[in-house]
């Protein structure tokens, strides 16, 4: 048994359907170039 944790946003193209469903609308572009670094720092601090 394993789980996939997939963050969801109300403005994503598939919400509230599953991420593998056809998109319901166009989603806004998201650009988080430093997200991986911020997550690493948070995990190391924990």
N, C-alpha and C positions, 0 to 999 in steps of 0.2 A: 504494500500500500504506500502510495506517496501522493502528495498534494502539490498543486501549482498555485502560488499566490500571485494573483494578477490584479494590480491596482486598477480601479475603475473610476471614471469621472462622469458626472451627469451629462457633460457635453461631448463624450466620446461618440464616435460614429455608430456604434453598435448598441449603446445603452438603451433600454435595459435588457436587451437580448444578449446571448452569449457572445464572446469575442469571435467565435468561429462562424457566427451567423452573417448573413449579408448585411452590409451597412444600411442603416435607416436614413442617414443624412450625412452631409459633409462635416467633418470634425475640424476644429481649429488646429493650426500647426502648433506644436509644442517644441520648444528648444531649451533644453536644460544641459548645456555643455559641461557643467561642473557637477552634475548629479552623482556620477560614480565616485568622484572624490569626496563629496559631502557624505555619501553613504559609508565609505571606507572610514572616514574620520569618526562618524557617529558610532560605528561598530567597534572601533578601537577604543573609544572613550568608555564604552559600556562595560 
